[in-house]
Amino acid sequence: MNHSYSFAVLFAGLLSGCITPAAIPETVVDVAKQHNSQTESDIIDTHQSYAHISTLLKNKSGECLRKQVSSEMYAGTSGGQQHYLTQIVAFTPNVTVSNQKTRLTLQSKIISGSTEIGMSPPPDGWYYLVVDVYPAGKNNSRVEMYYQKTASSYHVTYDAVKSWVTGKSLSCPDFSNSTN
C-alpha cells in the first residue's frame, strides 16, 4: 500500500554529515545512549507480560510497518519551471524473540526515485528504530526504545510502537499526515 507524503529532508542530514546512518542496530542504541541530539529514547515499564508484548510487536510490525511509501520531492527549477520526482521508500521491520529478549528493528531504504550518495546501505536499508523488550516479572515487561532521527517523518513509527507497548492505541502509523 502506498501513502503519499513529503520526504524533502529525508537524507539531508545524512548528506550533510549531521547523522551517521546506522548499518547495524547497535549503532542506533549506542548513539541514543550517548544522548545525541539526533536520537530519542524511552524506557517503559509496562504491566503487560513479556509474551504479550513480544507477540504484539511481531503482529503489529508485520501489519503496520512493512510498507512502501511514495512521496513527491522538489528536484529544482529549470527554465522557470519547477521539477519534482517521485521517491519510494521501503520500510522493513524484523522481530526476533528469545526467552530473555525480543528485538524489533525497523529499516528504511530508497528503492526508487533517487540514489543514496556515499556508503551503501545494508540490503534492507539503514536502521533507525530499535525496540528491545525484556521480561520483568510474571505480568511485566521493560521496553527500551531507540530512535535515530533520519527524518522527522519517521517519528510516526516511533510514536505508534510506543502506543502499542503502553496499551494507549493499536493504530498503525499514519504516514499521510507526516511532515518533515
N, C-alpha and C positions, 0 to 999 in steps of 0.2 A: 504494500500500500504506500503510495507517495503522498506526502504532505508538502505544502509549499511554504517556505519562509526564508528569510534572507540570511545568508552566511557571509555577508560583506566583510567581516573581520575574522572569518573562520581561522585562517592561518596567519593573519597579520602579526600576531605575537610570535609565532614560530619563526617567521621570516625575519623579523627584526631582532631576533635573538633574546627576547624577553622571556620566553618559555622554552624549556628544553622538552622536546617530545619524548614521551615515555615508551621505550621499546619493550620494557618488561613491567609487570605490575608493581614490583618492589620499588621502582623509581618513584611512582606516584605516592606510595606510602611513605618512603623516606623523605621526600621533599615536603610533603604535608606535615610530617612530624617535626620538621625544622621551622614550622610556622611561616613558610614562604607566603608572600602576599598574593601569589598566583595560584594558591591552593586553598582548599577549605576542608575541614574535617569535623567529625562529630563522634562522640562515644555515647551510645544509648543503651541503658539498662532497661530491658523490657520484660514484662510479666507474661511472656509467651514462651512456650517451650522451644528448645533448640530444634527439635524435629519439625515443629510447625513453621518456624522462620525459615529453615532450610528448604522445606517443600514450597513454601510461599515464594521464595526468591527464584527457585527453579521454574515454577509455573508462570509467574508474572513476568520474568525476564524474557521467556520464550514468547509469551503473548504480546508483550508491550514494547520490548526493546530491540527485537530483531526487525529492523526497519531499513528501508531505503528512502531517504528524504531528498527531495529536489528543491532547489532554490534558484532564484534568478539573481545574478550578481552583475553589478555595474562593471563593465570592462573598459570604459574610456570613451572619449569623444574623438571623432574623426570627421573632417569635412562638415563640421557643425552639427553632426548627428551623434546622439548617444548610442552606444552599443552595449548590449547585455549578453551574457552567456548563462546557460543553464548548467548547474552543477548538481551532481548526485553524490550523496554521501551514504555509505552503508554503515550501519551500526551492528556490531556483533557482540552479543552477550555470551558469557561462558560461566557455568556454575559447577564447582567441584565440591563434593561433600565427603567428609570422613566422620569418624566418631568424635573428633576433637575440634574440627574447624570446617566451616563452609565458607567458600570464597566465590563472590560474584565479581567478575571483571567485565568492563564494557570498553570496546574499542571502536574507533571511527576511522574510516578510510574513504578518501575521494575516489570514486570509481568512474566518474565521467565529468567532463566539462572543464577541467583544469589539471595541471600537473603539479605535484609537490616538488619543491626545489630543495636540494641538499640530500640529507640522509634518506635512504629508502625505508619505508615503514615496514613493520612486520606483516606477514601475509594478510591478517585481518584488520590491520591498521594500528594506529597509536592507541595506547591505553590512556584513559582519562578518568575512569571511575573504578575504584576497588572497594568492595564491601566484605569485611571479614566478620563472621559470626562465630561465637564461642558459647558452649553450654555454661550456664551459671546457676546450676541447681535444677531441681525437677521441673519447674514451670517457669524458668527464667533464662534469658539469653543476654549476652553482651554483644552489641553490634558496633563495629568500628567502621566508619565511612571516610573515605579519602577521595578527594575530587581535585583534578588539575584543570584549571580554568583555561582551556584552549580556546573556547568561545562561550560567551555568556548564554548563547542559545542552548548549549548542552545542559545548563543548570536545571532544566525541566526534568531531566532524567534523575539527577541527584535528589531533587525535591520529591519526585514520585517514589523512589526507593525508600526514602526516609518516611514518607507517609505510609507505605506498606508495612515497614517493620514496627512502626509505632502504633499501628492499628487505626490511624486517622482516616485513611482512604485507600481503596484498592484500585483507583483510577489509573489508567495509562497516561503517560505524559502527553500533553497536547503541543506537538511541535508547531502547529499552525499559528499559535499565539506567542511564540517565542520571539524575542528581539535580541539584537546584538548590542 
